[in-house]
Amino acid sequence: MERRTFITTALAGTACLALGVNYCSTDYISVNPKLDGKHRLLFSVLLPVFLDGALPDVPGLKRDAENRTLDAIEQTILLLPEDSQAELEQLLDLLEGRLGLLILTGSMTPLMMRNSVELIEMLQGWRTSYIEMMVTAYQGLRELVMASYYSDPDHWSRLHYAKPDFLEEIN
């Protein structure tokens, strides 16, 4: 067997294996798309990574802030132009599928099963990638999460920002 034939066969076999695992295996975490609420589970995994240090330390307050941010993400996505929504939907679908994960991250392990160090390394790889699409994906996800979090006036104090009062009527 020639070396080229061996390499071609290995690549084709790997691609078939990846496709077979993507279509035939059961997911570790089954999520009903109707209950997912626009990729809520995926964003709940990414929120602690993007908002490291910004979320409250108290578990109850942290959970409330995460839920408000997830709701704000859903609302923010609805405000995006249709072409941006479509691109974001493609990215999120890829991140939730095994083949997409393999292409984007080099691993088929679902994001929900990765620890924060692995997620940080993945996102850092995207941020510093020489592929513009990966940098754009990182920046888009980060901007969406940050804008949604800081759109809540309760979080402005962490920025030392106060709502301007010049618009209020003076009595």
PAZAPA-4460 file (N, C-alpha, C; in steps of 0.05 Angstrom, whole numbers, plus 32768, in hexadecimal, padded with zeros to 4 digits):
% residues 171
    n_x    n_y    n_z   ca_x   ca_y   ca_z    c_x    c_y    c_z   seq   type   mol
   8011   7FE9   8000   8000   8000   8000   8012   8019   8000     1      M     A
   800B   802C   7FEF   801B   8044   7FED   8013   8057   8004     2      E     A
   8026   8069   800A   8021   807B   8020   8009   808D   801B     3      R     A
   8006   8097   8003   7FEF   80A9   7FFC   7FD5   809A   7FFF     4      R     A
   7FD4   8081   7FF6   7FBC   8071   7FF9   7FB5   806D   8016     5      T     A
   7FC9   8068   8026   7FC5   8064   8043   7FBA   807E   8050     6      F     A
   7FC6   8094   804A   7FBD   80AE   8055   7FA1   80B5   804C     7      I     A
   7F9B   80B1   8032   7F81   80B7   8028   7F6C   80A5   8035     8      T     A
   7F72   808B   8037   7F60   8079   8044   7F5B   8080   8062     9      T     A
   7F70   8088   806F   7F6E   8090   808C   7F5C   80A9   808E    10      A     A
   7F60   80BC   807D   7F50   80D5   807E   7F32   80CF   8078    11      L     A
   7F2E   80BF   8063   7F12   80B7   805C   7F05   80A8   8073    12      A     A
   7F14   8095   807F   7F09   8086   8095   7F02   8097   80AD    13      G     A
   7F14   80AA   80B3   7F0F   80BD   80C9   7EF6   80CE   80C4    14      T     A
   7EF4   80D8   80AC   7EDC   80E8   80A5   7EC3   80D7   80A7    15      A     A
   7EC3   80BF   809E   7EAB   80AD   80A0   7EA5   80A7   80BD    16      C     A
   7EB9   80A3   80CD   7EB5   809E   80E9   7EA9   80B6   80F7    17      L     A
   7EB3   80CE   80F1   7EA8   80E6   80FC   7E8B   80EA   80F4    18      A     A
   7E85   80E6   80DB   7E69   80E8   80D2   7E57   80D4   80DF    19      L     A
   7E61   80BB   80E1   7E51   80A6   80EE   7E4B   80AC   810B    20      G     A
   7E5F   80B6   811A   7E5B   80BD   8136   7E48   80D4   8138    21      V     A
   7E4A   80E7   8126   7E39   80FF   8126   7E1B   80F7   8122    22      N     A
   7E16   80E4   8110   7DFB   80DE   8109   7DEF   80C6   8119    23      Y     A
   7E00   80B5   8123   7DF5   809C   812F   7DF7   809B   814D    24      C     A
   7E08   80AB   815A   7E0B   80A9   8176   7DF6   80BA   8185    25      S     A
   7DF2   80B2   819E   7DE0   80C2   81AE   7DF0   80D7   81BD    26      T     A
   7DE4   80EE   81C1   7DF2   8103   81D0   7DF3   80FC   81ED    27      D     A
   7E07   8107   81FB   7E0A   8103   8217   7DF3   8112   8226    28      Y     A
   7DEC   8128   821C   7DD7   8139   8228   7DC2   813D   8213    29      I     A
   7DAA   8133   8217   7D95   8137   8204   7D86   8150   820B    30      S     A
   7D82   8161   81F7   7D74   817A   81FB   7D5E   817C   81E7    31      V     A
   7D46   8181   81F0   7D30   8185   81DF   7D33   81A1   81D2    32      N     A
   7D35   81A3   81B8   7D39   81BD   81AC   7D23   81D1   81B2    33      P     A
   7D0B   81C8   81B7   7CF5   81DA   81BE   7CF9   81E6   81D9    34      K     A
   7D06   81D7   81EB   7D0B   81E1   8206   7D26   81EF   8209    35      L     A
   7D37   81ED   81F4   7D51   81F8   81F6   7D51   8217   81F6    36      D     A
   7D3D   8223   81EA   7D3C   8240   81EB   7D53   824E   81DD    37      G     A
   7D57   8248   81C4   7D6C   8255   81B4   7D88   8250   81BF    38      K     A
   7D8F   8237   81C2   7DAA   822F   81CB   7DB1   8238   81E7    39      H     A
   7D9D   8237   81F8   7DA1   8240   8214   7DB6   822F   8223    40      R     A
   7DB5   8215   821E   7DC8   8203   822B   7DE5   8209   8223    41      L     A
   7DE9   820E   8209   7E03   8214   81FF   7E0E   822E   820B    42      L     A
   7DFD   8242   820C   7E05   825C   8218   7E0A   8259   8236    43      F     A
   7DFB   8248   8243   7DFF   8245   8260   7E1A   8239   8266    44      S     A
   7E26   822A   8253   7E41   821F   8256   7E56   8235   8251    45      V     A
   7E50   8246   823D   7E63   825B   8236   7E63   8274   8248    46      L     A
   7E4C   8279   8255   7E4A   8291   8266   7E5F   8293   827B    47      L     A
   7E64   827E   828B   7E78   8280   82A0   7E94   8286   8296    48      P     A
   7E9A   827D   827D   7EB4   8281   8271   7EB7   829E   8269    49      V     A
   7EA3   82A8   825A   7EA5   82C4   8251   7EA2   82D8   8267    50      F     A
   7E92   82D1   827C   7E8C   82E4   8291   7E9C   82DE   82AB    51      L     A
   7EB3   82D1   82A8   7EC3   82CA   82BF   7ECB   82E3   82CE    52      D     A
   7EC5   82E4   82E7   7ECB   82FC   82F8   7EB5   8310   82F8    53      G     A
   7EA2   830F   82E5   7E8D   8323   82E5   7E74   8318   82F3    54      A     A
   7E71   82FE   82F4   7E59   82F3   8301   7E5C   82F4   831F    55      L     A
   7E46   82F7   832E   7E48   82F8   834B   7E53   82DE   8356    56      P     A
   7E5F   82DF   836E   7E6A   82C7   837B   7E55   82B7   8389    57      D     A
   7E3F   82C2   8391   7E2A   82B4   83A0   7E1B   82A3   838C    58      V     A
   7E18   8289   8391   7E0C   8276   837D   7DF0   827F   8374    59      P     A
   7DDF   8287   8386   7DC4   828F   837F   7DC4   82A8   836D    60      G     A
   7DD3   82BB   8374   7DD5   82D4   8364   7DE2   82CE   8348    61      L     A
   7DF6   82BB   8349   7E03   82B4   8330   7DEF   82A6   831D    62      K     A
   7DDF   8294   8328   7DCB   8286   8317   7DB7   829A   830C    63      R     A
   7DAE   82AD   831C   7D9B   82C1   8313   7DA7   82D2   82FD    64      D     A
   7DC0   82DB   8300   7DCE   82EB   82EC   7DD1   82DB   82D2    65      A     A
   7DD8   82C2   82D4   7DDB   82B1   82BC   7DC0   82AE   82AE    66      E     A
   7DAB   82A9   82BD   7D90   82A7   82B0   7D87   82C0   82A3    67      N     A
   7D8C   82D7   82B0   7D85   82F1   82A4   7D95   82F6   828A    68      R     A
   7DAF   82EE   828B   7DC0   82F1   8274   7DB7   82DF   825D    69      T     A
   7DAF   82C6   8264   7DA6   82B4   824F   7D8C   82BE   8242    70      L     A
   7D7B   82CA   8252   7D63   82D6   8247   7D6A   82EE   8235    71      D     A
   7D7D   82FE   823E   7D86   8315   822E   7D93   830C   8214    72      A     A
   7DA2   82F6   8214   7DAE   82EB   81FC   7D99   82E4   81E8    73      I     A
   7D83   82D7   81F1   7D6D   82D0   81DE   7D61   82E9   81D2    74      E     A
   7D5E   82FE   81E2   7D52   8317   81D8   7D66   8326   81C6    75      Q     A
   7D7F   8325   81CC   7D93   8332   81BB   7D95   8325   81A0    76      T     A
   7D94   830A   819F   7D95   82FC   8186   7D7E   8304   8174    77      I     A
   7D66   8309   8180   7D4F   8311   8170   7D53   832D   8164    78      L     A
   7D64   833D   8170   7D69   8359   8166   7D7E   835A   8150    79      L     A
   7D8D   8344   814C   7DA1   8343   8138   7D95   8343   811C    80      L     A
   7DA3   834D   8108   7D99   834A   80EC   7D97   832D   80E5    81      P     A
   7D86   8327   80D2   7D80   830B   80CA   7D98   82FC   80C2    82      E     A
   7DAA   8308   80B2   7DC2   82FA   80A9   7DD5   82F4   80C1    83      D     A
   7DD6   8306   80D4   7DE6   8300   80EC   7DDA   82EA   80FD    84      S     A
   7DBF   82EA   80FF   7DB2   82D5   810D   7DB7   82BA   8100    85      Q     A
   7DB7   82B9   80E6   7DBC   82A0   80D7   7DD8   8297   80DC    86      A     A
   7DEC   82A9   80DB   7E08   82A1   80DF   7E0B   8297   80FC    87      E     A
   7E00   82A5   810F   7E01   829C   812B   7DF4   8281   812F    88      L     A
   7DDD   827D   8123   7DCF   8263   8125   7DE0   824D   8119    89      E     A
   7DEE   8252   8103   7E00   823E   80F7   7E16   8237   810B    90      Q     A
   7E23   824B   8117   7E38   8247   812A   7E2E   8237   8142    91      L     A
   7E18   823E   814D   7E0D   8230   8164   7E05   8214   815E    92      L     A
   7DFA   820F   8146   7DF3   81F4   813E   7E0D   81E3   813B    93      D     A
   7E22   81EF   8130   7E3B   81E0   812E   7E46   81D9   8149    94      L     A
   7E44   81EC   815C   7E4F   81E7   8177   7E3E   81D2   8186    95      L     A
   7E26   81CE   817E   7E15   81BA   818B   7E16   819F   817E    96      E     A
   7E22   819E   8166   7E24   8184   8158   7E41   8179   815A    97      G     A
   7E43   815F   8159   7E5D   8153   815C   7E70   8159   8145    98      R     A
   7E66   8157   812D   7E78   815D   8116   7E81   817A   8116    99      L     A
   7E6F   818C   811D   7E76   81A8   811F   7E8A   81AD   8134   100      G     A
   7E87   81A0   814B   7E9B   81A2   8161   7EB6   8198   8158   101      L     A
   7EB6   8182   8149   7ED0   8178   813F   7EDD   818C   812D   102      L     A
   7ECE   8198   811B   7ED9   81AB   8109   7EE2   81C5   8117   103      I     A
   7ED2   81CF   8129   7ED8   81E9   8136   7EEB   81E6   814E   104      L     A
   7EEB   81D0   815C   7EFC   81CE   8174   7F10   81B8   8173   105      T     A
   7F0E   81A6   8160   7F21   8190   815F   7F1A   8179   8172   106      G     A
   7F03   817A   817E   7EFA   8165   8191   7EDC   8162   818E   107      S     A
   7ED3   8149   8191   7EB7   8144   8190   7EA9   8144   81AB   108      M     A
   7EB8   8149   81C0   7EAD   814B   81DA   7E9A   8163   81DC   109      T     A
   7E81   815E   81E4   7E6E   8175   81E5   7E78   818B   81F9   110      P     A
   7E72   81A3   81F2   7E7B   81BA   8203   7E70   81B7   821F   111      L     A
   7E59   81AB   8223   7E4D   81A8   823D   7E5E   8196   824F   112      M     A
   7E6E   8185   8242   7E7E   8172   8252   7E9B   817B   8256   113      M     A
   7EA1   8193   824C   7EBC   819E   824F   7EBE   81AF   8268   114      R     A
   7ED5   81AF   8274   7ED8   81C1   828C   7EE0   81DD   8282   115      N     A
   7EE1   81EF   8295   7EE5   820B   828D   7F01   8210   8281   116      S     A
   7F15   8201   828A   7F2F   8204   827E   7F2F   81FD   8261   117      V     A
   7F22   81E7   825A   7F20   81DE   823E   7F11   81F3   822D   118      E     A
   7EFB   81FE   8239   7EEC   8212   822A   7EFC   822B   8226   119      L     A
   7F0B   8233   823A   7F1C   824B   8238   7F31   8247   8222   120      I     A
   7F3D   8230   8222   7F52   822A   820D   7F45   822A   81F2   121      E     A
   7F2D   821E   81EF   7F20   821E   81D5   7F1A   823B   81CB   122      M     A
   7F0F   824B   81DD   7F09   8267   81D6   7F22   8277   81D1   123      L     A
   7F37   8273   81E0   7F50   8280   81DB   7F5B   8279   81C0   124      Q     A
   7F59   825F   81B9   7F62   8256   819E   7F52   8264   8188   125      G     A
   7F38   8268   818C   7F28   8276   8178   7F31   8294   8177   126      W     A
   7F35   82A0   818E   7F3C   82BC   8190   7F56   82C2   8182   127      R     A
   7F69   82B0   8184   7F83   82B5   8178   7F88   82A6   815E   128      T     A
   7F73   829B   8153   7F76   828A   813B   7F7E   829C   8123   129      S     A
   7F8C   828F   8110   7F93   829D   80F7   7F7B   829B   80E3   130      Y     A
   7F67   828B   80EA   7F50   8289   80D9   7F3C   829E   80E2   131      I     A
   7F35   82B1   80D0   7F24   82C7   80D7   7F09   82BF   80E1   132      E     A
   7EFE   82A9   80D6   7EE4   829F   80DE   7EE4   8297   80FB   133      M     A
   7EF9   828C   8105   7EFA   8284   8121   7EFB   829C   8133   134      M     A
   7F0B   82B1   812B   7F0C   82C9   813A   7EF1   82D7   813B   135      V     A
   7EE3   82D7   8124   7EC9   82E3   8122   7EB5   82D4   8134   136      T     A
   7EB7   82B9   8134   7EA5   82A9   8145   7EA9   82B0   8163   137      A     A
   7EC3   82B2   816B   7EC9   82B9   8186   7EBE   82D5   818D   138      Y     A
   7EC4   82E8   817C   7EBC   8303   8182   7E9D   8306   8182   139      Q     A
   7E90   82F8   8170   7E73   82F9   8170   7E66   82ED   8189   140      G     A
   7E70   82D6   8192   7E65   82CA   81AA   7E6B   82DB   81C2   141      L     A
   7E84   82E6   81C4   7E8C   82F6   81DB   7E7B   8310   81DC   142      R     A
   7E78   831D   81C5   7E68   8336   81C5   7E4B   8331   81CC   143      E     A
   7E40   831B   81C2   7E25   8314   81C9   7E21   8310   81E7   144      L     A
   7E33   8300   81F3   7E31   82FB   820F   7E36   8314   8220   145      V     A
   7E4A   8323   8219   7E51   833B   8229   7E3B   8350   8226   146      M     A
   7E31   8355   820E   7E1C   8369   820A   7E03   8360   8219   147      A     A
   7DFD   8347   8219   7DE4   833D   8227   7DE7   833F   8245   148      S     A
   7DFF   833A   824F   7E03   833C   826C   7E02   8359   8276   149      Y     A
   7E10   836A   8268   7E11   8386   8271   7DFA   8397   8268   150      Y     A
   7DE7   838B   825A   7DCF   839A   8253   7DBC   839C   826B   151      S     A
   7DC1   838B   827F   7DB2   838C   8298   7DBD   83A2   82AA   152      D     A
   7DAD   83B6   82B2   7DB7   83CC   82C3   7DC2   83C2   82DE   153      P     A
   7DBA   83AB   82E7   7DC4   83A0   8300   7DE2   839A   82FE   154      D     A
   7DEC   8396   82E6   7E09   838F   82E3   7E1A   83A8   82DD   155      H     A
   7E0F   83BF   82DB   7E1E   83D7   82D4   7E30   83DF   82EB   156      W     A
   7E29   83D9   8304   7E3A   83E1   831A   7E56   83D5   8319   157      S     A
   7E58   83BD   830E   7E73   83B0   830B   7E85   83C0   82F8   158      R     A
   7E78   83D0   82E7   7E87   83E0   82D4   7E8B   83FC   82DF   159      L     A
   7E80   8402   82F6   7E80   841D   8302   7E72   8430   82EF   160      H     A
   7E5C   8427   82E4   7E4C   8437   82D2   7E31   843D   82DF   161      Y     A
   7E27   8455   82DD   7E0D   845C   82E7   7DFD   8468   82D0   162      A     A
   7DE4   8462   82D0   7DD2   846C   82BB   7DD2   848B   82BC   163      K     A
   7DD4   8497   82A5   7DD4   84B5   82A4   7DBA   84BF   82AF   164      P     A
   7DBC   84D4   82BF   7DA3   84DF   82CB   7D9B   84F9   82BE   165      D     A
   7DA8   8502   82AA   7DA1   851C   829D   7D87   851A   828E   166      F     A
   7D7D   8502   8289   7D64   84FF   827B   7D4B   8500   828E   167      L     A
   7D51   84FD   82A7   7D3B   84FD   82BA   7D32   851A   82BF   168      E     A
   7D18   851D   82C3   7D0D   8538   82C8   7D16   8542   82E3   169      E     A
   7D1C   855C   82E3   7D23   8569   82FC   7D0A   8575   8308   170      I     A
   7D03   856E   8320   7CEB   8578   832D   7CEF   8592   833A   171      N     A
***
